[in-house]
């Protein structure tokens, strides 16, 4: 028996996460200069990081020899979210807190419910804890909450919901989400993944953190990787009841968020001007891409995130032709959507470059 066969069977069953292709990798493969490559594959903020966050990182370097102190960021997140500090769990990116939830509540003999075409980390987190996956068929490429409620079994301990969903961009109206929470057994944790929360139209947003008082089984997860532009620093957080947060913090790795990330995230929370600018850029870019894709005859899935998913037909061939032109988008065959591509909204220039390359790739 090989060494690999000694590993747990449910670990061997995991399909590794496939990240968006890095710019440097494409440069090596195609011989294209880095400055001629446009990456629209990983839903990053095209404006980069907040200027306030950048200054905070530069200042924090002076104390890099010290272990991190999470106090300031936890206090700021708690104040902004309207919860107590003991209801905040920081993570090395929001993926980290998703994994922590799984390790607290899942194990062999327990199951988790998630939607077809939902974020790939949910199966990875579930399987890595030994849990059984219950995949519910999508409704219009998004979550079918009625079907997900029906799929809950006596051994179900976690339900994963992304709103907006990645990679499809679907948005669930909050009255439907709250009605779902009302219907779920109280011993089942509902994880509401709001990585793209700040891109939702202001009139459609709801303060879901305030729901935790009514639903102690609710865990709200958010990130600084998207609109705040800190993807490379890896910092996210969960908001939960004090009881659930305490359990999560018991197994959270010590110092799981580094000094630079803590400083950047704390400063980013104070930079409302940058967030507003990023939102407006995304709103205009969404209109630009939707109009351009429609003009080329492509079907799209309406999105409330910072990306658009469109039916490309022979997605693999088109993706390859885009790469040859120095444009990186995201194939999503691994999400059960082999005919579709996901493109991140960039600057107006980047969006135009993508549309021009796509027209040539058809």
N, C-alpha and C positions, 0 to 999 in steps of 0.2 A: 504494500500500500504506500502510495506517495505521500510526501509531507502535506501537499495541498489537500489530499483526501482526509487528513486528520482535522482539517478546519471544520467548523460547524456547517451543517448542510445548508442552513438558511443564509449563511454568509456566502457560500459558494453560489447561491441562487441569485445574488444581487447583480444587476446589470450596472456597470460603472457609469457614473455621471459623465456626460459628454459636454464639456464647456465649448463656448464659441471659439473659433480658431483665432489665436493671437496674431497680431499684425506681424510680429517678428517671424513667426512660423511661415506665414504666406510669403514674406520677403525671401526667406531661405528657399522655399519650394519653387517660386516663380521667378526669382531674380528681379523682383520689382522693388524699387527704392521705398523705404519705409514711409517717406513723406508723400508718396503717391498712392498710398493705400488708405481706403476709407473703411473703417470697421463699424458696421451697423448690425452686430450679431448678439450683443450681450446686454442690451438695455441699459447702457451706461449713459450718464449725463454728458451731452456734447459740450457743455460749458465747463466741464471739469469740476473742481472742488470750489467751495465757497472761499472768497478771499480771506474772510475772517478765520476760516478753518486752516487755511494755508499758513497764516501768520501764527496761529496757535501751535501748529506742528513744528514750525521753525523754533519757537520758543521752548517747546517741550523737549527738544533734543538735548538741552543742557542737563536734564535730569534723567537721561535714558539709563543710567546705571542703577536706578532705583526700581524696585518692584512697583507695579501699578497700584493706585488707590482709586477705586471706582466710585467713591462717595459723591464727588461733584456731579458726574454725569447721571448717576442714579437720582440724585436730588432734582436735577433739571428735568429729566424725563418724567419723574413723578409729578412735579409741579405742572408741566405742560399737559400731561395726560389727566390730571385731576385725581390721582391715586396716591396712596401712601408709599414711601420709599420701600417698605418691605413687600410691596406688590410688584416690584420691578426685578427682572432677571436679565442681565446683560449677556450677550453672546458674541462669539467670534464670527460675526455675520449672523443674520437671522437663521441661516441653516443650522447653526450651532444650537439655538434654542429649540428648533424643531426636533433635532436629534435628542436633546435633553428630555423633551416631553415624551418621546418614544421610550427612552430608557427608564423613565419613572413609571409609566403606565402600561407598557407592553412587555410581553414575554411569550414563550411557547405556551399555547393553549388560549391565547387572547388574540382578538382580531381588531383591525382598523379599517374604516370605510373611507374611500376616496373616490373621486370622479375620474372617469376616462378623460384623457387629454389634460389632466391636472399636473402640477409641478412634479418633476421627477424625483425630488428629494423625499416626497412622502413615501413612496415604495422603499427607497433606500433606508430611511429611518425606521420604517416598520419592520422590514426584514432583518436589519442589523440587530434589532432587539428580540428577534425570534417570533414576532407577531405574524399573524396570517393576514394577507391582503384581501379585501373585498372591493373589487373594482366595479363601480356602478356606471352603466352606459351613459354617455353624455346626452344632453338635450340641447340641440342647436349648438353643438361644440362646447357647451358649458355644463355647469352643475345642474342636475335634476334633483332638487332637494326632496321632493316627495319620494322619489325612488331611493334616495340615500337614506331617508328615515325608515323606509320599509326594509332596507338591507341590514339595519342594525340587529345584531343577534344578542342573546344573553351573554356571550363571551366578548362582545365588542366593548372596548375601553376608550377608543379614540376615533373621532371623525375629523378628517382634514378638509378644510374649505379655503380656497384662495379667492379673494375678492378685491380687485379684479383678478381674473385667472391668468396664469402664465402657462402655456404660450399663446392662448387664444384671445385674451383681452376681454372676455365676457365679464359683465358686471351684474351682480345680483342686487336688486333693490333691497334696501335694508329692512323694510317691513317683512319681506319674505324670509330674510335671515333670522329676524327676531321670532317670527312664528315658528321657524324650524327649531330654534333653541327652546321655545316653549314646549315643543313636542318630544324633545329628546330626553331619555331617562337621565336622572340627575347624577348617576354614577358613570356616565359617559362623558369624557372630556371632548369638547368641541374646540378645535384650533382654528381660529380665524386669521388667516395669513394675509396681512394688508401691506405687503411690500410696495405696492403701487398706490397706496392710499392718497398720497399728496397729488396724484395726477387726476383723481376723480373731480368732476366739475363741482365747485363749491356748493351749489344748490342741492346736489345729490348726496353730499357727505353727511354722516351721522357720527356722533361721539360714541363709538362702540365701547370705549373703555368704561364709560359710565354704566354699561350693561352688566359689568362684572358683579356689581352689588346685588343684582337680581338673579344672575346666573353664575354661581361660584364654580361651575364646571366649564366656564369660558376662559380660553387663553387667547389673547390678541397678540400677534407677532408683527413687528415692523422692522424696518432696516434703514440704515444710513447709506446704503449702496446705490440707491436710485436717484431720487431728486436731489439729495444732498451731495452726490458726486464723490462718495468715499469708498467705492467698491474695492479698491486696492488695499484699504486699511482694515477691512473686515470688522464691522461693528453693527450689531443689531440688538433687539431687545424683545422681551415678552412682558406683557401686563397680565396679571392673574390675581386671584384671591390670595390673601396672605398665606393660607394653608398650602395652596398649590405652589406658590412661589418659593416657600420654604423647602418643599420637597425638591424642587428643581435646583435650588441653590446648594442642596446637600451633595449633589453629584456633579454640579458644574465644576469644571477644571479651575483650580486657583489661578488667578491672573490671566483669565482666558481672553481678555481684551487688553491690548498693549497700551503703553503710555501715549504714543502718538495718536492712536485711534481714539482714546478717551479725550484727549485735548481737542482733536479735530471735531469730534461729534458734539462736545459741549459748546464749542464756538459756533458750529453749524446751526445749532438750535436757536442761536441768537440772530442769525442772518436771514431775517424774513424777506429782505429785499432780494437776496439771491434766490430764495425759493420761489418768490413771485415771478422773477425773471425767467427761471427755469420752466415754470408752469406755462407762462405765456409763449415761450419758444416752442414748447411741446404742442400747445394748442394750435399754433400757426403751422408747425411742421406736420401735424396730423392732417390738417386740411390739405396741405400741399401733397402729401403722399396719397391720401384717399382720392383726391382729384386726379393725380397722375396715374395711379393704378387703374382707376375706372376708365380713364382715357385710353389705356392700353388694353382694356377689355377683361381685366382680372376680377374675379370674385374675391371679396374681402370679408373678414369677420369683424363686425363693429367692435372697436376696442376702447376701453377706458384707461389703458396704461400708457406707456411711452413707446409703443411698438404697434405694428400692424401685421396681421397674418393674412396671407393671400394664397389662393389656389394657383399654383404655377404649372400644373400638369406634370410634365416630366421634370420634377423639382430637382432631381440629382443633376441632370444635364444642364439645366439653367443655372444652378448654383455653380457648377464647374466653369461655365462661361463667364459668370460674374467674377469668380476668383481670378480668372485669366486677365480680367480688366482691372484687378486691384480693388474689388469691392467685396467685402465679407458680410454675408447675411447668415441666417441660422436655418439650416435644414431641420425639420422636426418629425422626420420619419420615426424616430424613437418614441414619439408621443402618440403613435398610431395615426399620423397624418403625413403619409409619404408623398402626397401630391402638393403639399403646402410648404411655404417658406415664411419665416418671420423676419421682419426688418425693423430695426430700431429707428426711432425718429432722431435724426441728427440736426445739424444746422441746415439752413436753407441751401447752402452750397453743397453739402454732403447729400441732402435729399435729391437735389437736381442731378448730381453725379450718379446716384443709384438709378434714378429713373432713366437716364440716358443709357447707362450700361444695360439695364433690363430690356430696353427697347432693342438693343443690338443682340441680346442673348436669346431672343425668341426664335 
